[in-house]
Amino acid sequence: MNEVDISKNITEYRKRKKMTIKELANLTGVTPSLLSQIEKGSANPSINTLKQISSVLDVPLFNFFISDVPTESLVVRKDSRKKIMFPEDDSFAYELLTPNSKGEIELMLMKIPPQGASSKEQFSHKGEEVAYVIKGDVRLHLMNSVIELNSGDSVKIPPHSSHKWENVGNCDCEVIFAVTPPSF
């Protein structure tokens, strides 16, 4: 876990507002000396002081506690996706579109070849799922129903609902789906 640098965050938000330490001090009622020490990291602000600063800077208090994440770690390049393949059918695949499964949501791309299926039997998982058909025609076996979906259609699958995807067309089918919490 990254350590949060509150002092750096306060300084950054103050500079975005084009304020000097003295101006911020006048508006918050905190001495310029204390603000300077807070921004240098040599003094720890009280919650009340943080509330005053956040109010004057018009920034939610929690923003001071957020650390930067390297933006490159948020990107998943097309040719670098993690793939889940199955030995019994290597033409069927899932591709992870999120960088990993550590967040609150997981985005996947499912590719089903013509006349292929996601599994032999219906399966369920604890996560809620929303799927969008990008390409092709697919049949979704959802609990005791069968739903025909075409390119552009979407569907929500409730948690713990048994389901199975089946490509009923003669071309590849692609479905993007989000699962929360991640289950793959």
C-alpha positions as a printed Julia matrix, in Angstrom:
184×3 Matrix{Float64}:
   0.0     0.0     0.0
   1.3     3.45   -0.86
   1.9     5.85    1.99
  -0.22    8.98    1.69
   1.56   12.33    1.79
  -1.06   14.75    3.15
   1.42   17.64    3.12
   2.12   17.19   -0.6
  -1.6    16.99   -1.35
  -2.39   20.18    0.59
   0.42   22.02   -1.2
  -0.79   20.79   -4.58
  -4.41   21.89   -3.99
  -3.29   25.27   -2.62
  -1.14   25.89   -5.7
  -3.98   24.88   -8.01
  -6.04   27.65   -6.4
  -3.06   30.01   -6.96
  -2.94   30.85   -3.25
   0.06   31.7    -1.14
   0.51   30.17    2.3
  -0.26   33.57    3.77
  -3.56   33.85    1.86
  -4.61   30.37    2.92
  -3.66   31.18    6.51
  -5.83   34.32    6.5
  -8.84   32.4     5.17
  -8.48   29.4     7.49
  -7.44   31.15   10.7
  -4.35   28.95   10.87
  -0.99   30.68   11.27
   1.28   30.88    8.21
   3.99   29.24   10.29
   1.82   26.18   11.06
   0.68   25.9     7.44
   4.28   26.02    6.28
   5.21   23.25    8.74
   2.21   21.15    7.61
   3.22   21.51    3.95
   6.84   20.58    4.77
   5.63   17.52    6.66
   7.18   18.64    9.95
   3.79   19.16   11.67
   0.66   17.04   11.62
  -2.61   18.93   11.2
  -5.59   18.23   13.43
  -8.83   17.07   11.81
 -10.33   20.52   12.48
  -7.4    22.2    10.71
  -7.81   19.82    7.75
 -11.54   20.61    7.63
 -10.79   24.34    7.54
  -8.2    23.91    4.79
 -10.47   21.66    2.72
 -13.34   24.13    3.08
 -11.26   27.11    1.92
  -9.68   25.16   -0.95
 -13.11   23.73   -1.87
 -11.73   20.2    -1.87
 -13.4    17.22   -0.18
 -11.46   16.31    2.96
 -10.81   12.74    1.79
  -8.83   14.08   -1.22
  -5.97   14.89    1.15
  -5.7    11.16    1.93
  -5.54    9.92   -1.66
  -2.17    8.93   -3.03
  -1.32    9.07   -6.7
  -1.33    5.85   -8.65
   1.07    5.67  -11.58
  -1.26    6.12  -14.54
   0.58    3.55  -16.65
  -0.45    0.87  -14.11
  -4.08    1.72  -14.92
  -3.7     0.99  -18.64
  -4.15   -2.43  -20.22
  -2.68   -2.54  -23.72
  -4.53   -4.59  -26.34
  -1.61   -6.97  -26.85
  -0.85   -7.3   -23.12
  -4.18   -8.49  -21.74
  -4.24  -11.39  -19.33
  -6.05  -14.29  -20.99
  -7.96  -17.15  -19.48
  -8.11  -20.12  -21.82
  -9.57  -23.57  -21.24
  -7.68  -26.73  -22.24
 -10.82  -28.51  -23.48
 -11.6   -25.63  -25.88
  -8.72  -23.31  -26.71
 -10.86  -21.29  -29.14
 -12.94  -19.92  -26.24
 -11.25  -17.21  -24.15
 -11.71  -14.51  -21.55
  -9.49  -11.43  -21.63
  -9.09   -9.26  -18.55
  -9.68   -5.61  -19.51
  -8.93   -4.22  -16.05
  -5.28   -4.21  -14.91
  -6.01   -6.87  -12.27
  -8.74   -8.27  -10.03
  -7.81   -6.24   -6.95
 -10.43   -3.49   -7.34
 -14.14   -3.43   -6.71
 -15.05   -4.26  -10.32
 -13.65   -6.47  -13.03
 -14.13   -5.95  -16.76
 -13.72   -8.89  -19.12
 -13.98   -9.59  -22.83
 -15.42  -12.99  -23.69
 -14.82  -14.41  -27.16
 -16.97  -17.36  -28.24
 -16.33  -19.08  -31.58
 -19.24  -20.06  -33.86
 -21.43  -22.73  -32.26
 -19.27  -22.54  -29.09
 -20.33  -22.04  -25.48
 -18.86  -20.61  -22.29
 -19.29  -23.92  -20.49
 -21.01  -27.28  -20.78
 -23.29  -26.6   -17.81
 -24.69  -23.42  -16.32
 -22.56  -21.93  -13.54
 -22.98  -19.16  -11.0
 -20.75  -16.85   -8.98
 -21.25  -14.43   -6.14
 -20.74  -11.32   -8.25
 -23.33   -9.22  -10.01
 -22.68   -9.07  -13.75
 -23.65   -6.72  -16.57
 -22.85   -7.81  -20.12
 -22.9    -6.05  -23.49
 -22.81   -7.92  -26.81
 -20.26   -6.2   -29.06
 -20.34   -8.61  -31.96
 -22.48  -11.54  -33.06
 -25.59  -13.26  -31.73
 -25.58  -15.08  -28.45
 -28.01  -17.17  -26.45
 -27.9   -16.66  -22.69
 -29.21  -19.52  -20.58
 -30.15  -17.7   -17.37
 -31.64  -19.81  -14.6
 -34.73  -21.36  -16.25
 -34.91  -18.94  -19.19
 -33.22  -18.61  -22.55
 -32.58  -15.07  -23.78
 -31.55  -14.27  -27.36
 -29.14  -11.31  -27.5
 -27.79   -9.53  -30.57
 -25.01   -7.04  -31.15
 -25.77   -3.91  -29.11
 -27.94   -5.68  -26.52
 -27.06   -5.78  -22.84
 -28.21   -7.78  -19.85
 -27.84   -7.78  -16.08
 -27.19  -11.08  -14.35
 -28.0   -11.07  -10.62
 -25.55  -12.58   -8.12
 -25.66  -16.37   -7.71
 -27.75  -16.8   -10.89
 -26.77  -19.86  -12.88
 -26.0   -19.01  -16.49
 -24.23  -20.09  -19.66
 -23.38  -18.25  -22.89
 -23.82  -19.91  -26.3
 -22.85  -18.51  -29.71
 -25.7   -19.4   -32.05
 -24.26  -17.66  -35.12
 -21.74  -18.52  -37.8
 -19.22  -15.84  -36.83
 -17.27  -15.08  -33.68
 -19.19  -13.53  -30.83
 -17.7   -10.96  -28.43
 -19.25   -9.91  -25.13
 -17.87   -7.38  -22.67
 -18.98   -7.87  -19.11
 -18.35   -6.29  -15.74
 -18.45   -8.28  -12.5
 -18.55   -6.87   -9.01
 -16.97   -8.03   -6.84
 -14.35   -9.62   -9.12
 -14.69  -13.37   -9.36
 -12.16  -14.56  -11.93
